[in-house]
Amino acid sequence: MDTIGAWVLHRAIKRLDCGITGDKCDAERLIATVGSVDEPVNIRPDHEPPWQRVVGQIGEAVVNSGTTLLGLLGFFGGTLVATWNVIRHPGRFRINAVVQRFEVVGVSALGIIGLMSFLIGIVIAQQGSVQLRQFGMEMLTINLVGRLTFRELGVLMTAIMVAGRSGSAFAAQLGTMKLTEEVDAMRTIGVSPMEALVLPRTLAVVVMMPLLGFYSSIVAIIGGGFLCAVSLDIPPITFVQRLREVVPIHDLWVGLIKAPVFGVIIALAGCFQGMQVKANAEEVGLRTTAAVVQAIFLVIVIDAFFAVFFTWVGWN
C-alpha cells in the first residue's frame, strides 16, 4: 500500500468513524503517518477589498512601465554604441540587410498606406465641408485638408501603420530568433546582434519614414481634392492654387522633421520587445502586442511635444 491508499483509508476511517482490524504493522504505521499530516486546506484565496486590489494593480502597472522605459532607454544607448562601432569600422556595416529592410518597411507598405491616406483625405474634406458649409466658408476646406495633412495626419497615420506592420514584425522576428537561440549563436561566433539585427532595421525605418510620410500626405491631399471636386464643385486647378496660397512650407518641414524621430521610436520598441523574449512561443505574441502598443503610445506622446515646440518657435 502506498501513501495514496493510506490517505484514502484514513479519510474513510475518519468519515465513517470506524477502524481497521487485521492490518499489518507497516500499513498501520503508514496510515498513522499520513493521518498526522492530513489537514484540511483552505483553497479559497484571502478576501481582498476591491479598492486595495485596484490600487495594487495600478502600482504594479506604474512600476512595470518605469522598468520598461528604463530598459528602452538602455536599449537606445546600446543602439548608439552599435552605430558608433559601425562608423569606426565601416566594414561591419551590412548594406544588404538595410536594403532588404527598405523593401519590407517602405515599398511593401505603399499600397496600404496610400489607400488609407486617400480615404483619410476624403474623410477630412467631407467632415470639414459639412461644418464649414454652415458658415458659407466651404473654401476653407482646402485650408483644413492641406495644413492638417502636411503638419499632423500624414506622418502620424504613417507612423501608426508602420508600427502595426514593421514594429510587430521586428518583435516577432527577433523574438523567434531568441527562442531558437540564433541570437546566442551570433554572440558565440563574435557577431553583435545590435549591429546585425537591430541597427539595419532601425536605419531602414528612420530613412523610410520621411518618404512614406510625404507620400501619405500627397495621397491624402489628392483624396481631399477629389472630394472637393465631386462634392463642392471646386476644380482641381483652383484646389492646387489655394493650397499654394494657404499652406506654408514649414508645415511640410514639420512633418518631415517628426518622421525620423517616429521611425526611431517604432524600430526601438519593436526590436527591444523582441529581444526580451525568453520563455516560450506565447511570450512572442505578448511581446509583439506590447511593441505595437508602446510604439503608438510613444509616437502620440512625442507628437504632442512636437506640437507645443513648433508652436513655441513660431511654426504655427
N, C-alpha and C positions, 0 to 999 in steps of 0.2 A: 504494500500500500504506500502510495506517495503522499505528498503534502496536500494535494488537491482532494484526494479521497478522504484524508484525515479531516480536512476542513469541512467537507460535505457531511461527514458523520458527526462532527462536533456541532454543526449548525442544526442537524436533525435532532440530536440529543437535547440540545438547548431548547429547541422549539417544541418538541413533544414531551419534554420533562420525563425522560426515560433513561435507561442505562444500557450497557452492553455487557453480556456475560459470555465467558469463554474466549475472550480476546487474549492475544499473546502480549507478553510484556513489552516487546518492541512497538507493537501497534498502540498499546496503551500509553507509552511514553510519547509517541509521535502525536497522538490526539491531544494529550495534555500540553505538549509544547505549542501546538497550533492554537489551542484554546487560550493559552496565556497571552498571545499576541493578537488574538482576534477581537478587534474593537470596531465598533461602527464608525464609518467615515462619513463626515458631512460633505457631500458633493456640491451642495448649494454654495455659491460664492457669497462672501460677506456683502451685506447690503451697503450700497454706497449712494449717498444723496445725489440726485441728478446734477445739481449745480456744481458739486465737487468733481464729478466726472467731466463735465463740460470744461471747467477751469483747468483740470489736468490735461485734457486733450489740447486745449489752446496753448498751454505752456509747452507741451511736447512738440506741437507744430512750430512754435516760435524757436525752440532750441534746434529742431531739425533744419529749419530754414536758415538760421545763423550758421550752423555747421556746413550746410550745402554752399552757402555764399562764400564762406572762408575757403572751402575746398575748390570752388570755382575760381576764386582769385589766385590760389596757389597753382591751379592748372594753367591759368593765363600766364603766370610767371614762368612756368615750365615751357610754355609755347614761345615766350620771348627768348628764353635761353636757347631753345632749339633753333629759332630764327637766327640768332647771333652766331651760333655754331655753323649754320649753313652759309652765312655771309662770310665767315672766316675761311671756310673750306667749301668753295663752290662745287667741287666735285661730288659732294654728298647731296646736292640738290636733285630731286627726282622729277625732272621735267615731264616725263611720260605720265607719271601719276597725276600731275597737275592738269595736263591737257585732257586726260581721261575724265577728271572731275569737272572740267569746264563743260564737257559734253553732257555729263549726267546732271549737273546743277543748272546749267544755263540752257543749252539747246533743247534738251528734252522737256524743259518747263515752258517753252514758248507758247505751245498750244493752250494749255490750261490757264496760264497767266493772261494770254491775250483774250480768251473767251471771258474770263472773269472780269477783266478790266473793261472790256466793251460793255458788258451788262451793267457794271457799276457806273460807267459814264451815263448810260441810258437812265438808270435809276436816279442819279443825282439831278440830271436835267429835268426829268419828269416831275420829281417831287419839288424841286426848286421852282419850276414854272407854275405849278399849281398854287403855291403860296404867293409868288410874286404877281400872278395874274390878278389877285385881289386888289393890288395897288396900281395896276396898269403898268407894271415895270418888267414885262417879260424879257426885255433885252438884257436885264441884269442876270438872267440865267447863264449867259455866256461868262460873265464875271465869276459866278459861283463855280461853274464847271472848271474853268481854267485855273483859277487860283487854288481851289480846294484839291484839284487833281495833282498839279505840279508840286504843291507845297506839302501835302499830307498823304492823301489816299493812295496815290500811285505807288510810292515807295513803301508805305505801311502795309497795304494789301499784298504787295510783292513779298515783303518780309514774312508775313503770316503764311503765305503759300510755300515759300522756301523752307520755313521752319517745319511745316507739315510734311513736305516731300523730302528734302535733303537732311534736315535735322534728325528726323526719325530714322532715315536710312543710315546715317552715320552711327547713331546709337545702336541700332540693330546689328550693323556690320561689325563694329568694334566689340560689342557685347558677345557676339558669336565667336569672334576670334579669341576673346578671353576664355570662353568656356572650352574651346578646343585647344587651348594652351599655345596658340600660334604666337601670341604676344610674348609669352615667356620664352618661346623658342627663338624669337627675334633677339631678345636680350641676351640669350645664351651665345648666339653667334656674333654678338657685338653690334647689332643694328638697333638704333634708338627708335622705339615706337613713336615718340613725339616727332622725330624727323621724317619717318617713313609713312606714318599713318595720319597723324594729326595735322602737321604743317601743310601737306598738299591739299587737304580738304579745306582747311581754314583759308588758305590763299585763294583757292578756287571760288569760294563763296564771297570773299572780300572783293575780288575782281569782277565777278558776275553780277553782284547786287546793284551797282550803279547802272549797268547796262540794262538789266531786267527792269529796274525802277523807271528808267527813262522810256523804255519800250512800253511798260504798263501805262505810264502817263499819256503817251501819244495815242495808244489804242483807246484809252478812256475818253480822251478828247474827241476822237473820231466817233465814239458811241454817243457822246453828248451832242456833237454836231449833227449826227444822224437824227436824233430825237428832235432837235431844234428845227431841222429841215422838214420833218414829217409833221410835227405837232404844232410848231409855232410859225411855220412858213418863213423861216429865216434862211436865205440862200447860203450855201457853203462859203462863197467868197466874202459875204458880209460877216459870217461867223469868224472866219480867219482874220479879217481886218480888225474886228472888235477884240479878238484875243490879243493881237499885237499891241493894241492901244491900252488895254486894261491889265494885262498880266506882266508885271515887271520881271526882268531877267533874274533878279535874285530869288524869286520863287523857285525857279528851276535849280539854282545853286543850293537852295535849302534842301531840296530832296536829294540831290547828288551828294551833298556832304553827309547827310544822315545815313545813306545807303551802306557805305563800307562799315560804319560802326554797327549797324544792324547785322551785317554779314559776320563780323567777328563774334557777336553775341550768339547768333544761331549756330555757327560752327563749333564754338567752345562748349555750348550747352550740350549739343549732340555728342561730341567726342568725349566730354567729361563723363556724362552719364553712361556711355558705352564702356568706358574704361573702369567704371565702378562695379561692373558685373562680376560676381564671384561664385554664386551658388549653383543655380540651375537655369533651365530654359525659361521658367516663369519670370525670373528676375529680368531677363532680356525684355520681355513685354512691359514690365513695370518701369524699367529704366527708359525705354523708348517713349512711353507716355510722359514720364517726368521730363524728358528732354524737350518735347514739344511744348508742354505747359510752361516750363521755365523760360524757354526761348521767347514765346509770345508775350509772357508777362514782362520780362526784362525789356523787350522791344518797346512795349507800350510805355513803360516807366521812363526809358531813355528818351522816347519821343516827346513825352511831357516836358522833360528837362530841356530838350532842344527848343520846344515851342516857347518856353519862358526866355531862354537865352537869346534866340533870334529876335524876339520882341524887344529885349533889353538893348541889343545892339542896333536897333532901328530897322531891321528887315521885317516889317510887318505890312 
